[in-house]
Amino acid sequence: MASVLLLLTYLAIILLIGLITSIISQKFRIPNILLLLLIGIGLGRIDYRGGPLIEFPEIFMTSISILALVMIVFDSSSRFSLKKVDYFSLHTLWLSIVFLIFNLIFLTIFTMLIFGVKSVFLALIFAALMSGTSPAVVLSMFKNVKNKVFDFLGLESLLNTPLVVLIPFIILDLKTTLKDELVIETFIDQFVPLLQQFVVGVGAGVLIGLIMFKFMRKAYSAVLSPLAVITSALLAYIIAENLGGNGVLAVTSMGLLFGNVYLKQKFQLREFASVFSNSLEILVFVLIGIVIAIPFSTDFIVRSLLLFLLYLLIRFGSIIFSLRGMDFTLKEKIFMSLNAQKGIAVAVVVFSLAHLGIEGIGIVLNLSLAFMLYSIVLSSVVLRIAKFFIKEFVEK
């Protein structure tokens, strides 16, 4: 009983911290997730009677990571609708793909060279993670400003989130199946098992989605329908994993199906899922800081900052390459290059990876947390001098 009360006390403290930081961040226009990460890092370094001040059971941490992962994946993928695809969104999607490819090539190489990462799969996982952007929290400080650059950044975040949460787990499946060896013969031998994982993942997501939609089309319940959405997303993940498939791919498939079929009260269902996933953000960001013991040595900081600078150059090159022909000035492209803030999508994947017991994953976790901090701070600073880059602001 005492351990249960202690666990609930920890949860209450973290949630209270989240509420307080939300108030402080709004008052001083500081990104809330930056404060949560710093608080988590601080709590993780406080010892009490020879142990961590706040410590959760491993099964609890794993359960929270899976629940948060499922909800974030479903929420992000369900917002992609083929009906809304236009010239502007196609260019945004093209940038997301180009940025991902450039990262998988160049950031992977730079990571292996600068930090001596031996496994190409681990470097690829990190590169794929860093392809995600989420400027929503920082841009919310300018919610009364209307500008095409801000619209582009917001849409980019929406489109690249499904890629960010899906591709690292596909690479992880490849790493496991190929036994960490990138050999053509091994890949050919394991092609059928890999294909099976993808097929089972997509099949489970589509099957559960179709069953859920069939019942929901007949009737909508303000109480039961939102619960059915969350339950279906969890079922899709669980069934796919138990059948040897990719659970994240299953949830992504179900989310895409949800976003492109007609359902009564779809907006209310989506918003409920969004609120539920947002409620997990406080836990995820604080727990990441507690779980990942990022080194603050001069060597790590210097090398990680060098890698982050190269990362910004990769992003700038991606923007220059993919936005040719679009009406953006050079200053606006620089502004977009510097706004590559990492958000809840990257955080929840990092949190999930931290509890999978992957050999050598420590450097990926440390770099991911460092990049999250660097990108949030940089975006906050750049947005405060946004008028230097963007001259035309239109108030809503």
VOTITOR-836762 format. One record per residue (C-alpha): residue number from 1; chain; x, y, z. Coordinates in steps of 0.001 Angstrom, whole numbers. Layout:
(node NUM,A,(X,Y,Z));
...
END
This chain:
(node 1,A,(0,0,0));
(node 2,A,(2848,2342,870));
(node 3,A,(4468,1852,-2551));
(node 4,A,(1166,2606,-4294));
(node 5,A,(751,5819,-2304));
(node 6,A,(4335,6775,-3115));
(node 7,A,(3715,6172,-6827));
(node 8,A,(561,8306,-6742));
(node 9,A,(2472,10995,-4862));
(node 10,A,(5112,11110,-7600));
(node 11,A,(2405,11380,-10266));
(node 12,A,(619,14148,-8383));
(node 13,A,(3877,16086,-7973));
(node 14,A,(4711,15820,-11681));
(node 15,A,(1216,16881,-12751));
(node 16,A,(1301,19788,-10284));
(node 17,A,(4666,20821,-11698));
(node 18,A,(3133,20701,-15170));
(node 19,A,(291,23003,-14154));
(node 20,A,(2656,25496,-12517));
(node 21,A,(5051,25538,-15475));
(node 22,A,(2140,26091,-17857));
(node 23,A,(1174,29220,-15927));
(node 24,A,(4784,30436,-15792));
(node 25,A,(5391,29752,-19488));
(node 26,A,(2317,31735,-20519));
(node 27,A,(3250,34647,-18275));
(node 28,A,(6869,34911,-19448));
(node 29,A,(6340,33552,-23002));
(node 30,A,(8689,30620,-22467));
(node 31,A,(7987,27258,-24148));
(node 32,A,(6328,24990,-21614));
(node 33,A,(8123,21873,-22827));
(node 34,A,(11516,23526,-22257));
(node 35,A,(10665,24097,-18595));
(node 36,A,(9333,20546,-18234));
(node 37,A,(12504,19061,-19725));
(node 38,A,(14760,21161,-17487));
(node 39,A,(12725,20244,-14407));
(node 40,A,(12929,16571,-15351));
(node 41,A,(16704,16799,-15816));
(node 42,A,(16990,18532,-12445));
(node 43,A,(14844,15952,-10648));
(node 44,A,(16812,13132,-12247));
(node 45,A,(20049,14431,-10726));
(node 46,A,(18759,14720,-7154));
(node 47,A,(19706,11795,-4899));
(node 48,A,(17825,10874,-1756));
(node 49,A,(19242,8298,648));
(node 50,A,(21522,6840,-1977));
(node 51,A,(18893,6592,-4718));
(node 52,A,(16927,8774,-7128));
(node 53,A,(14468,11209,-5560));
(node 54,A,(11706,10103,-7955));
(node 55,A,(11687,6555,-9314));
(node 56,A,(8929,4618,-11068));
(node 57,A,(8661,838,-11629));
(node 58,A,(9907,-290,-15028));
(node 59,A,(6547,-1810,-15999));
(node 60,A,(4825,1510,-15241));
(node 61,A,(7305,3449,-17388));
(node 62,A,(6932,972,-20248));
(node 63,A,(3134,1118,-20056));
(node 64,A,(3105,4925,-20078));
(node 65,A,(5511,4995,-23028));
(node 66,A,(3334,2610,-25084));
(node 67,A,(109,4431,-24205));
(node 68,A,(1615,7807,-25076));
(node 69,A,(3108,6420,-28291));
(node 70,A,(-214,4939,-29431));
(node 71,A,(-2171,8119,-28715));
(node 72,A,(357,10472,-30336));
(node 73,A,(656,8276,-33442));
(node 74,A,(-3118,8033,-33830));
(node 75,A,(-3683,11740,-33185));
(node 76,A,(-1059,12842,-35716));
(node 77,A,(-1942,10365,-38479));
(node 78,A,(-5705,10970,-38148));
(node 79,A,(-5219,14651,-39000));
(node 80,A,(-3897,13880,-42483));
(node 81,A,(-6713,14097,-45016));
(node 82,A,(-6321,13498,-48748));
(node 83,A,(-9169,15950,-49391));
(node 84,A,(-7042,18828,-48105));
(node 85,A,(-4055,18145,-50347));
(node 86,A,(-3258,21204,-52497));
(node 87,A,(-259,22924,-54109));
(node 88,A,(908,24389,-50786));
(node 89,A,(613,21119,-48850));
(node 90,A,(2314,19132,-51627));
(node 91,A,(5381,21373,-51362));
(node 92,A,(5294,20974,-47596));
(node 93,A,(5137,17185,-47937));
(node 94,A,(7972,17304,-50467));
(node 95,A,(10112,19255,-47959));
(node 96,A,(9354,16669,-45255));
(node 97,A,(10459,13830,-47545));
(node 98,A,(13598,15640,-48755));
(node 99,A,(14565,16612,-45200));
(node 100,A,(14114,13004,-44087));
(node 101,A,(16242,11642,-46943));
(node 102,A,(18992,14236,-46409));
(node 103,A,(19071,13411,-42697));
(node 104,A,(19193,9663,-43315));
(node 105,A,(22200,10220,-45571));
(node 106,A,(24207,13131,-44178));
(node 107,A,(23224,13282,-40495));
(node 108,A,(23798,9537,-40220));
(node 109,A,(27329,9943,-41587));
(node 110,A,(28112,12962,-39390));
(node 111,A,(26793,11193,-36281));
(node 112,A,(28945,8132,-36905));
(node 113,A,(32031,10268,-37555));
(node 114,A,(31689,12782,-34708));
(node 115,A,(30458,10399,-31988));
(node 116,A,(31962,7148,-33221));
(node 117,A,(28638,5329,-33413));
(node 118,A,(29405,1825,-34670));
(node 119,A,(25885,723,-35582));
(node 120,A,(24548,2342,-38745));
(node 121,A,(21033,1405,-37609));
(node 122,A,(21336,3455,-34409));
(node 123,A,(22629,6420,-36394));
(node 124,A,(19725,6021,-38838));
(node 125,A,(17221,5962,-35955));
(node 126,A,(18641,9225,-34621));
(node 127,A,(18639,10805,-38090));
(node 128,A,(15019,9799,-38677));
(node 129,A,(13991,11194,-35283));
(node 130,A,(15586,14550,-36015));
(node 131,A,(13524,14875,-39204));
(node 132,A,(10530,15842,-37094));
(node 133,A,(9581,19427,-36341));
(node 134,A,(6977,20748,-33942));
(node 135,A,(7001,24549,-33693));
(node 136,A,(3444,24654,-32348));
(node 137,A,(4373,25520,-28762));
(node 138,A,(6741,28322,-29715));
(node 139,A,(4505,29587,-32525));
(node 140,A,(1594,29743,-30087));
(node 141,A,(3234,32880,-28714));
(node 142,A,(2321,34436,-32080));
(node 143,A,(-1182,33005,-32332));
(node 144,A,(-2601,36391,-33385));
(node 145,A,(-205,36666,-36330));
(node 146,A,(-1081,35420,-39802));
(node 147,A,(1783,34714,-42201));
(node 148,A,(2513,32148,-44907));
(node 149,A,(5820,31189,-43259));
(node 150,A,(4093,30316,-39995));
(node 151,A,(1388,28445,-41905));
(node 152,A,(4075,26479,-43755));
(node 153,A,(5903,25526,-40539));
(node 154,A,(2665,24415,-38895));
(node 155,A,(1682,22285,-41886));
(node 156,A,(5171,20780,-42100));
(node 157,A,(4897,19655,-38487));
(node 158,A,(1532,18029,-39187));
(node 159,A,(2813,16137,-42236));
(node 160,A,(6170,14941,-40918));
(node 161,A,(4934,13685,-37542));
(node 162,A,(3622,10321,-38886));
(node 163,A,(6981,9765,-40595));
(node 164,A,(8937,10578,-37442));
(node 165,A,(7033,8150,-35229));
(node 166,A,(6915,5340,-37805));
(node 167,A,(10325,5210,-39503));
(node 168,A,(12490,4796,-36345));
(node 169,A,(10522,1664,-35436));
(node 170,A,(10801,321,-38989));
(node 171,A,(14577,823,-38771));
(node 172,A,(14529,-877,-35365));
(node 173,A,(12707,-3858,-36885));
(node 174,A,(15354,-3984,-39616));
(node 175,A,(18098,-3858,-36988));
(node 176,A,(16558,-6757,-35080));
(node 177,A,(15759,-8874,-38136));
(node 178,A,(19132,-8326,-39828));
(node 179,A,(20980,-8861,-36509));
(node 180,A,(22626,-5431,-36777));
(node 181,A,(24383,-6385,-40020));
(node 182,A,(23727,-4413,-43188));
(node 183,A,(24528,-7257,-45596));
(node 184,A,(22674,-7839,-48877));
(node 185,A,(22524,-11615,-48391));
(node 186,A,(21044,-11254,-44905));
(node 187,A,(18516,-8706,-46136));
(node 188,A,(17371,-11046,-48927));
(node 189,A,(17063,-13947,-46474));
(node 190,A,(14988,-11855,-44071));
(node 191,A,(12878,-10074,-46702));
(node 192,A,(9813,-12280,-46171));
(node 193,A,(9762,-11826,-42343));
(node 194,A,(10162,-8068,-42830));
(node 195,A,(7336,-7978,-45344));
(node 196,A,(5225,-10021,-42948));
(node 197,A,(5728,-7422,-40208));
(node 198,A,(4526,-4639,-42509));
(node 199,A,(1554,-6604,-43851));
(node 200,A,(432,-7711,-40388));
(node 201,A,(799,-4159,-39082));
(node 202,A,(-1230,-2564,-41862));
(node 203,A,(-3772,-5393,-41833));
(node 204,A,(-4378,-5185,-38083));
(node 205,A,(-4833,-1416,-38214));
(node 206,A,(-7218,-1503,-41161));
(node 207,A,(-9224,-4430,-39746));
(node 208,A,(-9743,-2878,-36311));
(node 209,A,(-10477,471,-37933));
(node 210,A,(-13136,-943,-40247));
(node 211,A,(-14851,-2788,-37395));
(node 212,A,(-14892,356,-35265));
(node 213,A,(-16153,2572,-38101));
(node 214,A,(-18934,109,-38968));
(node 215,A,(-20411,423,-35483));
(node 216,A,(-19809,4164,-35197));
(node 217,A,(-21541,4964,-38473));
(node 218,A,(-24796,3623,-37031));
(node 219,A,(-24769,5647,-33829));
(node 220,A,(-22723,8210,-31938));
(node 221,A,(-22429,8271,-28160));
(node 222,A,(-20816,11247,-26464));
(node 223,A,(-19556,8919,-23728));
(node 224,A,(-18809,5611,-25471));
(node 225,A,(-17568,6685,-28925));
(node 226,A,(-14436,8539,-27703));
(node 227,A,(-13621,5588,-25452));
(node 228,A,(-14075,3248,-28433));
(node 229,A,(-11527,5257,-30453));
(node 230,A,(-8866,4980,-27737));
(node 231,A,(-9619,1293,-27163));
(node 232,A,(-9440,536,-30896));
(node 233,A,(-6063,2253,-31243));
(node 234,A,(-4665,228,-28343));
(node 235,A,(-6170,-2990,-29741));
(node 236,A,(-4608,-2362,-33156));
(node 237,A,(-1171,-1958,-31549));
(node 238,A,(-1537,-4983,-29264));
(node 239,A,(-2882,-7333,-31957));
(node 240,A,(-182,-6351,-34450));
(node 241,A,(2624,-6843,-31902));
(node 242,A,(1256,-10200,-30727));
(node 243,A,(1054,-11425,-34333));
(node 244,A,(4642,-10397,-35010));
(node 245,A,(3758,-7204,-36866));
(node 246,A,(4643,-3549,-36410));
(node 247,A,(2303,-2017,-33821));
(node 248,A,(3166,1573,-34709));
(node 249,A,(2379,868,-38363));
(node 250,A,(-978,-610,-37298));
(node 251,A,(-1944,2520,-35360));
(node 252,A,(-737,4737,-38217));
(node 253,A,(-2873,2795,-40714));
(node 254,A,(-5908,3069,-38477));
(node 255,A,(-5314,6793,-37954));
(node 256,A,(-5013,7466,-41692));
(node 257,A,(-8217,5500,-42270));
(node 258,A,(-9959,7489,-39537));
(node 259,A,(-8877,10772,-41115));
(node 260,A,(-10185,9875,-44572));
(node 261,A,(-13583,8238,-43950));
(node 262,A,(-16896,9807,-43048));
(node 263,A,(-17929,9506,-39414));
(node 264,A,(-20532,11311,-37366));
(node 265,A,(-19002,13838,-34962));
(node 266,A,(-15469,13089,-36245));
(node 267,A,(-14213,16457,-35003));
(node 268,A,(-15365,15750,-31432));
(node 269,A,(-13813,12279,-31516));
(node 270,A,(-10505,13619,-32794));
(node 271,A,(-10409,16422,-30235));
(node 272,A,(-11076,13972,-27400));
(node 273,A,(-8146,11836,-28543));
(node 274,A,(-6026,14980,-28828));
(node 275,A,(-6900,16124,-25302));
(node 276,A,(-6142,12649,-23958));
(node 277,A,(-2755,12588,-25704));
(node 278,A,(-1953,16122,-24575));
(node 279,A,(-2599,15100,-20984));
(node 280,A,(273,12611,-21329));
(node 281,A,(2702,15308,-22504));
(node 282,A,(3494,16549,-19009));
(node 283,A,(4399,13040,-17853));
(node 284,A,(6454,12271,-20962));
(node 285,A,(8561,15447,-20971));
(node 286,A,(9330,15326,-17240));
(node 287,A,(10032,11582,-17277));
(node 288,A,(12396,11943,-20246));
(node 289,A,(14498,14367,-18234));
(node 290,A,(14478,11973,-15285));
(node 291,A,(15245,8791,-17250));
(node 292,A,(17917,10063,-19668));
(node 293,A,(21081,11042,-17792));
(node 294,A,(22434,13429,-20403));
(node 295,A,(26166,14137,-19848));
(node 296,A,(27130,17763,-19330));
(node 297,A,(30819,17283,-20052));
(node 298,A,(32589,19843,-22212));
(node 299,A,(33443,17164,-24773));
(node 300,A,(29804,16093,-25229));
(node 301,A,(28469,19650,-25383));
(node 302,A,(31053,20773,-27961));
(node 303,A,(30565,17738,-30204));
(node 304,A,(26765,17811,-29917));
(node 305,A,(26700,21536,-30751));
(node 306,A,(28908,20860,-33781));
(node 307,A,(26537,18107,-34904));
(node 308,A,(23555,20410,-34307));
(node 309,A,(25169,23095,-36484));
(node 310,A,(25666,20552,-39279));
(node 311,A,(22046,19493,-38784));
(node 312,A,(20880,23091,-39323));
(node 313,A,(22942,23250,-42517));
(node 314,A,(21276,20026,-43692));
(node 315,A,(17861,21555,-42999));
(node 316,A,(18795,24739,-44853));
(node 317,A,(19976,22682,-47827));
(node 318,A,(16719,20701,-47769));
(node 319,A,(14661,23902,-47797));
(node 320,A,(16688,25442,-50625));
(node 321,A,(16390,22247,-52682));
(node 322,A,(12697,21527,-52103));
(node 323,A,(11216,25044,-52157));
(node 324,A,(12553,26146,-55509));
(node 325,A,(9857,28045,-57353));
(node 326,A,(7956,29014,-54208));
(node 327,A,(7589,32633,-53168));
(node 328,A,(9877,32643,-50134));
(node 329,A,(12739,35100,-49633));
(node 330,A,(16210,33994,-48519));
(node 331,A,(15607,35441,-45040));
(node 332,A,(12359,33518,-44749));
(node 333,A,(14133,30298,-45742));
(node 334,A,(16798,30946,-43106));
(node 335,A,(14025,31577,-40574));
(node 336,A,(12391,28246,-41444));
(node 337,A,(15758,26481,-41251));
(node 338,A,(16334,27728,-37713));
(node 339,A,(12843,26679,-36596));
(node 340,A,(13238,22935,-36244));
(node 341,A,(11919,22565,-32711));
(node 342,A,(11325,19034,-31458));
(node 343,A,(8007,18308,-29779));
(node 344,A,(5906,15547,-28285));
(node 345,A,(6252,13201,-31287));
(node 346,A,(10040,13007,-30955));
(node 347,A,(9773,12960,-27160));
(node 348,A,(7411,10004,-27015));
(node 349,A,(9525,7950,-29449));
(node 350,A,(12671,8702,-27432));
(node 351,A,(10832,7770,-24239));
(node 352,A,(9707,4481,-25807));
(node 353,A,(13207,3650,-27079));
(node 354,A,(14606,4248,-23594));
(node 355,A,(12625,1275,-22255));
(node 356,A,(13307,-1288,-24978));
(node 357,A,(16725,-2333,-23693));
(node 358,A,(18486,-1720,-27029));
(node 359,A,(22248,-2180,-26845));
(node 360,A,(24116,1077,-27502));
(node 361,A,(20954,3219,-27572));
(node 362,A,(22364,5527,-24877));
(node 363,A,(24147,7846,-27309));
(node 364,A,(20980,8189,-29416));
(node 365,A,(18947,9098,-26322));
(node 366,A,(21530,11615,-25107));
(node 367,A,(21819,13293,-28500));
(node 368,A,(18050,13355,-28956));
(node 369,A,(17534,15107,-25614));
(node 370,A,(20363,17549,-26369));
(node 371,A,(18883,18360,-29794));
(node 372,A,(15465,18874,-28220));
(node 373,A,(16924,21436,-25827));
(node 374,A,(19031,23167,-28490));
(node 375,A,(16177,23381,-30997));
(node 376,A,(13630,24731,-28498));
(node 377,A,(16018,27411,-27227));
(node 378,A,(17039,28388,-30767));
(node 379,A,(13432,28594,-31991));
(node 380,A,(12462,30726,-28996));
(node 381,A,(15287,33181,-29653));
(node 382,A,(14722,33354,-33410));
(node 383,A,(10983,33945,-33010));
(node 384,A,(11650,36933,-30766));
(node 385,A,(13492,38592,-33661));
(node 386,A,(11105,37263,-36318));
(node 387,A,(10563,40714,-37814));
(node 388,A,(14177,40719,-38979));
(node 389,A,(13424,37703,-41172));
(node 390,A,(9753,38311,-41983));
(node 391,A,(8640,41842,-42760));
(node 392,A,(4967,41299,-43524));
(node 393,A,(2857,40379,-40517));
(node 394,A,(-926,40395,-40861));
(node 395,A,(-2945,40504,-37648));
(node 396,A,(-5951,38198,-37562));
END
